[in-house]
Amino acid sequence: MTNNIKILITGGAGFIGSNLCEYFLSKKYKVVCLDNFSTGHKHNLIAFSNNENFKLIEGDIRNLSDCEEAVQGVDYVLHQAALGSVPRSINDPITTNDVNISGFLNMLVASRDAKVKRFIYAASSSTYGDSESLPKIEEKIGRPLSPYAITKYVNELYAEIFSKTYGLETIGLRYFNVFGRKQDPNGAYAAVIPKFVMQFMEHKSPVINGDGNFSRDFTYIDNVIQMNELAMTTINTEAINTVYNTAYGDRTTLNDLIKYLKEYLSEFDASIANISVTYGPNRAGDIPHSLASIEKAKKLLGYEPKFSMQSGLKEAVKWYWENLK
């Protein structure tokens, strides 16, 4: 019975974390959220903050005692807490390292000691680094291109060691450019889709880094939720203690993204179709192209993403218009 299963979601007030909290509460799981609100938001938790199966712990993964408190009686950990953003890591590599590596190690140790059944963690497509091969296949990576990418690769190495040395079941999910409802459009390190949506809604001209021909495997949040659930519930022993691309398996250029955004937003405000974009310099640490192979996840986890980039983008645009306009 799911109502006897307890999940800890670190970073549960963030974009991905709060969507995971909402989904698993709807499935009658007990959910603990650990967050220090450095990048997450309390308003992301309002809809279920009074749910009897939900518990919020305001704490920091850099404090081992907070991690130990959070894992008490927990069956599964979905570790989302991290400092994202390549530019942020370039500007402040020390804090990125503290949160993403020291905090990650604290969570592994606490989970091991609490005898958690499985530790599923947010890995990153940035781990592919300077590898130019497409599509990206899990077993073939390059050299990291940013401090952030280093931290996410080290997470995978630590998870593998904890699996081999201590018997802690781990699964890493290499997220590819996740987008969707609740993703924050504000701040210096806002992701490109919510940032562009807000700029269009405010009739401002978005700035594209480079000529717009860089491409990404944009991945709708519901596909990411599906992968977390599959990773948590799989009984296939071959499927654990490894990493998976978490993506749709298709790529979209930034120029095409702009075209789709204009099309979908102009259904709400026709004048958006006429807003021009500005092109700026390439961003340090950016890889030109990203495209995931999802064959491993399909084969071992039974993953079948339900939302293409375009169908997910329509959902996201509708959510932003209804909630942030």
CORFENSUL-V607856 format. One record per backbone hydrogen bond with DSSP energy under -0.5 kcal/mol. NH is the residue of the N-H (numbers start at 1). CO is the residue of the C=O. E is the energy in kcal/mol with one decimal. If there is no record, write none. Layout:
nh & co & e
NH & CO & E
NH & CO & E
//
This chain:
nh & co & e
4 & 1 & -1.6
5 & 2 & -1.9
7 & 30 & -3.1
8 & 76 & -2.7
9 & 7 & -0.5
9 & 32 & -3.2
10 & 8 & -0.6
10 & 78 & -1.3
11 & 34 & -2.9
12 & 9 & -0.8
12 & 34 & -0.9
14 & 11 & -1.8
18 & 14 & -2.5
19 & 15 & -1.3
20 & 16 & -2.1
21 & 17 & -2.6
22 & 18 & -2.4
23 & 19 & -2.1
24 & 20 & -2.6
25 & 21 & -2.1
26 & 22 & -1.7
27 & 23 & -0.9
28 & 25 & -1.7
29 & 24 & -2.5
30 & 2 & -0.5
30 & 5 & -2.6
31 & 53 & -2.9
32 & 7 & -3.1
33 & 55 & -3.1
34 & 9 & -1.6
34 & 32 & -0.5
35 & 33 & -0.5
35 & 57 & -1.9
41 & 13 & -2.2
44 & 41 & -1.2
45 & 42 & -1.8
46 & 42 & -0.5
46 & 43 & -0.5
48 & 45 & -1.3
49 & 45 & -0.8
49 & 46 & -0.9
51 & 48 & -1.6
54 & 51 & -2.1
55 & 31 & -2.2
57 & 33 & -3.4
58 & 56 & -0.5
59 & 35 & -1.1
59 & 57 & -1.0
63 & 60 & -2.2
64 & 62 & -0.7
66 & 63 & -0.7
67 & 63 & -1.7
68 & 64 & -2.6
69 & 65 & -2.0
70 & 66 & -2.2
71 & 67 & -1.7
72 & 69 & -1.0
74 & 71 & -2.2
75 & 6 & -2.5
76 & 6 & -1.7
77 & 118 & -2.2
78 & 8 & -3.3
79 & 77 & -0.7
79 & 120 & -3.2
80 & 10 & -1.1
80 & 78 & -0.9
84 & 82 & -0.8
89 & 85 & -1.6
90 & 86 & -1.8
91 & 87 & -2.2
92 & 88 & -2.4
96 & 92 & -1.7
97 & 93 & -2.2
98 & 94 & -2.5
99 & 95 & -2.5
100 & 96 & -2.5
101 & 97 & -2.3
102 & 97 & -1.4
103 & 98 & -1.8
105 & 101 & -2.6
106 & 102 & -2.2
107 & 103 & -1.9
108 & 104 & -2.2
109 & 105 & -2.6
110 & 106 & -2.6
111 & 107 & -2.3
112 & 108 & -2.6
113 & 109 & -2.6
114 & 110 & -1.8
115 & 112 & -1.3
116 & 111 & -2.5
117 & 75 & -2.1
118 & 75 & -1.1
119 & 169 & -2.9
120 & 77 & -3.1
120 & 118 & -0.6
121 & 171 & -2.4
122 & 79 & -2.5
123 & 121 & -0.9
123 & 173 & -2.3
125 & 175 & -2.0
127 & 124 & -1.6
128 & 125 & -1.9
129 & 126 & -1.6
130 & 143 & -1.8
131 & 128 & -2.2
135 & 291 & -0.5
136 & 291 & -4.0
140 & 137 & -2.4
141 & 139 & -0.5
142 & 128 & -0.8
150 & 146 & -1.9
151 & 147 & -2.2
152 & 148 & -2.0
153 & 149 & -1.9
154 & 150 & -2.5
155 & 151 & -1.8
156 & 152 & -1.2
157 & 153 & -1.8
158 & 154 & -2.8
159 & 155 & -2.6
160 & 156 & -2.1
161 & 157 & -2.1
162 & 158 & -2.5
163 & 159 & -1.9
164 & 160 & -2.4
165 & 161 & -3.2
166 & 162 & -1.5
167 & 163 & -0.9
168 & 162 & -1.7
169 & 117 & -0.5
169 & 167 & -0.5
171 & 119 & -2.0
172 & 242 & -2.4
173 & 121 & -2.6
174 & 172 & -0.6
174 & 244 & -3.4
175 & 123 & -1.5
175 & 173 & -1.3
176 & 246 & -1.7
177 & 175 & -0.6
179 & 219 & -2.1
183 & 180 & -1.6
190 & 187 & -1.3
191 & 184 & -0.5
195 & 191 & -1.8
196 & 192 & -2.7
197 & 193 & -2.6
198 & 194 & -2.4
199 & 195 & -2.2
200 & 196 & -2.7
201 & 197 & -2.5
202 & 198 & -1.7
203 & 200 & -1.8
204 & 199 & -3.5
206 & 204 & -0.7
208 & 206 & -0.6
208 & 278 & -3.3
210 & 208 & -0.7
210 & 280 & -2.2
215 & 288 & -1.7
216 & 252 & -2.3
218 & 216 & -1.3
219 & 177 & -2.2
221 & 179 & -1.9
223 & 220 & -1.4
224 & 220 & -1.1
225 & 221 & -2.3
226 & 222 & -2.0
227 & 223 & -1.9
228 & 224 & -2.2
229 & 225 & -2.3
230 & 226 & -2.5
231 & 227 & -2.6
232 & 228 & -1.8
233 & 229 & -2.2
234 & 230 & -1.7
237 & 235 & -0.8
239 & 236 & -1.9
240 & 237 & -0.9
241 & 170 & -2.3
242 & 170 & -0.8
244 & 172 & -2.5
246 & 174 & -2.8
247 & 245 & -0.6
252 & 216 & -2.5
254 & 214 & -1.8
255 & 212 & -2.4
257 & 253 & -2.4
258 & 254 & -2.3
259 & 255 & -1.8
260 & 256 & -2.6
261 & 257 & -2.7
262 & 258 & -2.5
263 & 259 & -2.1
264 & 260 & -2.9
265 & 261 & -2.8
266 & 262 & -2.1
267 & 264 & -0.7
268 & 265 & -1.8
269 & 265 & -1.9
272 & 269 & -1.8
273 & 270 & -1.2
274 & 271 & -1.5
275 & 272 & -1.7
278 & 206 & -3.1
280 & 208 & -3.3
286 & 283 & -1.7
290 & 215 & -1.0
293 & 136 & -2.4
294 & 292 & -0.5
298 & 294 & -2.1
299 & 295 & -2.6
300 & 296 & -2.7
301 & 297 & -1.7
302 & 297 & -0.7
302 & 298 & -0.7
303 & 297 & -1.7
308 & 306 & -0.5
312 & 308 & -2.3
313 & 309 & -2.3
314 & 310 & -2.0
315 & 311 & -1.5
316 & 312 & -2.6
317 & 313 & -2.9
318 & 314 & -2.0
319 & 315 & -2.1
320 & 316 & -2.7
321 & 317 & -2.5
322 & 318 & -2.2
323 & 319 & -2.1
324 & 320 & -2.7
325 & 320 & -0.6
325 & 321 & -0.8
//
